[in-house]
């Protein structure tokens, strides 16, 4: 069935994207709409077609669902959101698109009202707490010839896609793609804005809304490409420097050392060593957070420690959703914990309570699963700490007067700690004492709020037990790096 170009453009605007990432595959909006069309047109009956069309809406928005009820020959479809909030604009677009699709392959003998698509349609649209459409299926004749095999195949594809994580290809994704394709030549924000059909000011504002800057995006893409080429290829460093737009290897080496605490060559050697010496599971839990909110949608995040055997890998967290189905949610590279270990994290996970998950790592045809020795990871409290002794759920820098305010919240899984000191940038002669704020069954929170005249780069922690034993954190050599906001960077 041909798609109405004008309508799909409007639907794309309402959805905020034209492509979706489902699992590891990139789907265009029209491809997903085609699945809807096949389910609607090739079902054994119009009733069954509408029911399966309703199920397929979850391909575009997991928070939107449709109830279908039949009574006395009438079929009602009602649009709702999982959180019982107001319907998004694309819910009404989908309702209109359903009517447009029906008008293309059905005829109506009589109707209660004239549809605006110049076809007679027996329906009533009720606007209130939701959106509801009523059909008299006995009065609608289908002009299509159903193809049972095609219908069965579309149902199978829908079932497979619904078990995968679905994400929108947003503005940042499109920007990164364009930046990545032009790293060897100077890039200007004006050129990217023109490519995206936006004004430079609009693009700048959207980046600011996400607390990003154009220069940060360019740097991040250069980092990713540099790490991938160093880890996964034998390209000379001079060629990698050229691909990233650097005049020579020395300029690239200086930039790399600003990004990380090691050289390009040491990173390449570490990846090679990890491939040779790999033992045990290369993916481990760093920590996980879970917020069980009775009034809002539950949310959680997972941070993972990943051995960088190679740069190109697929890291996911398999979670149990509210419908009982286990689905894979992608994780993304955050930073380096050390030269051989990377920190990855997921986005917010709107899944079942309590947060229950496994870790998955696929690389070069090999797949590694960490399911906590077949018990799964379960976040019974707000936080679940994995490998490290301490984690920092909060580590924030903000401008204050002529200096900066740093706020740190640290969680320690060792319960007999009597004192924790924080040092800034290796200033061991002036440690800052942290305050024990609260305790759980499996960890204790410590916190501090401290004013700095100069912008701090990283911090280090030493712990002391009740018996006076001194303990250093596992990453004592590298420390914890502050992530600054664009306003601080610009200042």
N, C-alpha and C positions, 0 to 999 in steps of 0.2 A: 504494500500500500504506500502511495506517495505521501510524504509528510508535508503539511502546510508550512512553508518556509517562514512566513511572517509570524505564524503562531509559535513555532518552535523557537524562534528568536526571542519572542516575549517570554516563553517559558524558561529559556536559558537565563534571561535577565532576572526573572523572579527567583530562580534557583541559585543564581550567582556564579554559574559556571557552565561550560559546554562539555567538559570531560569529567569522568569519575574514575578513581582508582579502586577497582574491586579485586581484592587479593593483590596480585602482582601485575595485573593487566589493566591497561588504560582503555576505557570504553567511552565512545562518543555518545552524546545524548540521543542522537538519532538511532544508534544501535539498540539502546535500551527501549526506546519507543517502539522499535520494530518488534521486540519480544512481546510488548504489550499488545500490539496489533495482531500478532499471530494468535495469542491466547484468546483475544476477543472474537476474531473472525472465524477461527477454525474449531471452536468448541462445539460439542454435539448439540447444544442449545444456547440460546441467547442468555438465559439465566446463568448457566455455567460459565459462559464467556465473561459476563460482567463480574462474577465472583472471582475468577482467576485474574482478570484485569485489576481488580481491587487489591489482590495479594501482591501484584507486581509493583505497586506504588512504593513498597519498601525498598526497591532498588535505588530510588532517588533520595529517600529521606526515611531513616529508621525511626524517627520520632513521630512520623505520621502514619496512622493506620485507619482502615475503613471497615466498618461493621456492615454486614449484609443480612437482611431479614426478609422473609417472604410470608405474605399473608393474603389469602383470598385472591390469588392470581397477580398480586402486586409485589414488586421487588423494590426494597428501599436500601440505598447505600448511604451511610453516614460517615462523614470525615471527622476524625478526632486527632488530638495529639496525646502522646504518652503522659505528659505532665499536666494535661487538662488546661493548658494555656490557650490564648487566642490562636486561631488558625493562621499560618503564614500565607502570604499572597499566592504561593505556588499551589496551595490546596485548591483555591478557586480556579487557578489555571488548569489543574488536572481535571476538575469537574467539567470545565468548558471543553477541554480536549476530548474527554469521553463522549460528550454529546456530538462533537465534530466527527469523531471516528464512527459513531453509530450512524450518523447521517450519510456517511459514504457508502454503506453497504446494507442499509435497511430502508423499508418504506413503511409509512404509517397511514392506516386507513382513516383515522380521525384523531383529534387531539383536544386537550384542554386549553392549550395555548400555543401560539405561533413562536417557534424558535427563531433567534436572530440569524441563524444560518440558512434562512429561506427553506427550511424543511419543517414539516409538522411533527411535533414531538410531544407525546403524552407524558408530562412530567410536572412536578411542582418543586421549586427550589425554596427551601426554608432557611432563612438566615436568623440565627439566634446564638445559642451557645456553640453551635457547630454549623455544618452544612449538610443538608440531606436532599437526595434526589429520589423521587418515586417513579417507577416504571410500571406500566401495565403490559407485562411481557406477552400476554395473550393477544394484544392488538398490534404487535410489532412483528413484521415479517422480514426475515433475513434474505438478502439477495445473494449471499455468498455461498459457495460450495465448500463445506468443511473438509479439511484434509486431516484425518485422524492421526497419521504418522507425524505430521508437522506439529500438531497440537501436543502430542505426547513428548516430542523432542523439546518443545518450548517449555513444557512443565518441568522437564528434567533439568534444563539449563537454569530455569528460575530457582529450582531447589538447590542447585549447586552454588549459584551466586549468593543466595540468602545466607549461606553458611560462612561467607567470606566478609572480611572487614570492608566497608564501603566508605570512601572518602572523596571529597570534592577536590578537583584540581583548581586550587584557588589562585589568587593574584600572585602570591609569593612563589608558588610553583612555576608559573608562567615566566615570572621575572628571572628566576634561577636558570630556567632552560635557555632563555635568550642570552643571559650573561655567560653561561657555560659555552655557548656556541661562538662567542666572540672574545674569548679571553686573550687572544694573541694580538688584539688591536684595541686602541683606546675606546672606552665606552663612556657615553654621556647619558645622563638621566633623560635629557630631551629626546634622544633617539628611541629609548625604550618606551617612553610615554607615547610617542607617535605610533610605534608598532602596536601598542595596546589600545589605540584610539582614545587616549586620555590626554588631558592637558598636563604639562609638567607640574603645575601646582596641585592638581588633583592627585597625581601619583605620589608626590611628596607628602601630602596630607594622609593618604592611606598608609604609607609607610610609617609615619609618625603615630598613627592610631595603633599600629602593631609594635610600637617602640623599636623600630628599625630605621636604619639609614641606608642610603644607596651605597655608600662606601663600605659599610658593614657587609651588605649582600655580596659585593664584588670580592671582598677579602675572603668571605666564607666559601665562595665557589672556588677561588684560587686554592684555598686550603684543601678542599675535598679533592680537586683534580690532582694536586701535588701528591697527596697521600695515596690516591689510587694508582698513579703512574709509578710511584716509588715502590709500592708494595706488590703490584701485580704485573709489572713489566720489567724488562732489562734495559729500558731506554737510558742512555747516558744523562747525567744530571744537566748537562748543557742543553740537550734537546728538550727536556722538561721545562727548563728555564725559558727557552724560546717559546714553547707552547703557551706559557702563562704570561707572555708579554714582557719578560725581563731581558735586558740587553745582554747580560752575560751571567755565568754561574755564580759569581761572587754576589751580585745583587740579589739573586734568588736565595742564596744561603743566608744572607743578612735578613731578608724578609722571613724566612722559615724560622730562624732563631728568635725573631720577635714573636712569632706565633706560639712556638713550643720551646721546651727547655732542653731540646736535643737537636742534633743536626740531621739533615736529610739522609746522610749515609748511615748514621746510627739507627734511624727508623727502618731503613731498608734491611739492615743486618738483623734487627730484632724480629722483623716479620719472617725472614728466612730461617732464623733460629727456632722460632715458634713452630714452623712447619716441620722441622726436623725433630724437635724434642717434644712435640705435642703429646701430653699424657693426661688422662682424665677428661673431664668435661670442660670445654672451652667457654661455656656460658654459665654465669653464676648470678644469684640474686645479690644486688647491692642493697636496695631497700624498696619498700612499697608503701604507699599512702592510701588510706581509704577514709572517705567522709560519708557517713550514713545519715542523710538529712531527710527527715520525715516530710518536710514541706517542699523540698526541691529534689531534682534528680540526683541520685547518688553518683559520686564521682571518685575515681581512683587513678593513680599513676604508678608505674613500675619503672625502676632504674636497674640496669643490668651491667655486670662486668663481663666484657667480651675480650678474649685473647685475639689479637689482631694477626691471625694466620695469613690473611689477605685482606685487601680493602673491600673488594666486591663480595658481599655476603648478604644473606637475607635473615634478619633478626626479628622475631615476632614473639608476642606473648599470647598464649592460648588461654582465653578466659571463658568461664561459664556465664552465659547471658541469662537474662531474666526468664527466657522461655525454656531454659534447661539445655540449650544447644551450646556446644563449645565452639568458639570462633577465634580466628587468628587476628590480632591487632598488631600493626607494624610498630617497630621501635626504630629510633633514629639516633645517629651519632651525636653525642653532646660534647665530649672532651676526652682528654687522655688522663687516666689515673696514674699511669707511668708509661715508659717508652714501649712496653709490651702489652699493656692492658688499656682498653677503651671503655668509656662510660657511655651507655646508650639509655634512652628513655622512651616511653610511650607518650602519647597525648592523653587527655582525660578519657577514662574508660567508663561509659554509662552502662555498667553491667550489674549482675546479680549481687545481692548482699548475703554473706560477707564476700569480699573480693577473693575469688578462688582462681588460681592460674598455674600454668606451666611455662617454662622458657624453651624456645626453639631457635636453633642456629643452623642454617644451611649454607654450605660453602663447597664449591668444586664437586658437586654431586654427593657430598657427605652431609648427613643430617644428625644433629645432636639434640637430645631432649633432656632437660633438667626438670623432673617432676617431684623433686624433694624426696627421693627414694620411694617413689610410687605413692606418696601421701599427699601430693600437690601442695602448693603454697597457699595458705589461708590467712588473711589479715583479720584476726579476731578483734584486735585493738586498732587504734587509728594508724599505727605504724608497725611494719614488720621489717626488722633489720636482718640482712643476710650475712655476707662475708665480713664486712668491716666491723671494727669495734665501735666506731662512732660514725654518724651521718649528720649532715647539716640540712634539714628541711628548709631553713630560712637563712639566707646570707645576702643581705641587702645593703647597698650604698645609696645615700641620697645627699643632695646638696643641702648644706646648712650654714648660713652666714657666709664667711670667707673660707669655710672648710667643708668637711663631710661627716655625716653621721653613719656609722656602721651598726647594723642590727643583726645579731647572730642567734639562732636557736639551734642547739646541738642536742642530739639524742644519743645516749650511750647505753649499750646493752649489758654493760658490766655494772651491777647494782651496788657494789661495795666501794664506789669511788667517793672519796671525801673532798677532793679539790680538783678543779680543772683550771689551768691557766692558758690564756691565749696570747701569742706573740705575733706582732705584725711585722712582716718583711724581715724575719730573722732578728728582731730586736729583743733578744733574750734577756737583756739587762733591764727591761721595763715591761714585765708580763702584766696582763690584765686579768684579774680574777673574775671568773664566771659565777653566776648565781644559780643554785639548784632551784628550779621553778616548780616541777611536778614530777610524779613518778607513776609508772604503770607496772603491770606484772612482769613485763619482759624488758623494759627499758626505762631510763630516767631522762627527763628534759633538763637542760642547762641553757642559760641565756645571758646575753649582755647587750648593752647599748652604750656605744663609746664614740666620742667626738674626736676627729683627726684633723689636724691642720693641713696635712698633705694627703694626697690621694693614695690610699693603700693599694698594694698590688695583690698580696696574698697573706694568709695567716696560718699559724701552726699551733698545735695544742699539745700540752703535756698533762697527764693524769696522775693523781696520787691516790692510792687506796687508803683505807682506814688504818692499815698496818704500816703505812709510810712508804710503800713500794712505788717507785716512779715508773710510769708506763708512757711510751711514746706511740702516737698513732702510726698506722702502717705506711701512710704517705708523708712521713715526717720530712723526707728530703725535698719533696716538691711542694708540699703545702696545699692549701685550698685557695684556688684562684678566684678573686672577686669578678663577677660579671657586672659591668657598669652599664647604665642606661644611656641612650643617645644624648640626653641632656647633659649628663656628666662628661661624656666624650667630647661634646661640642664645647663645653666650658673649659 
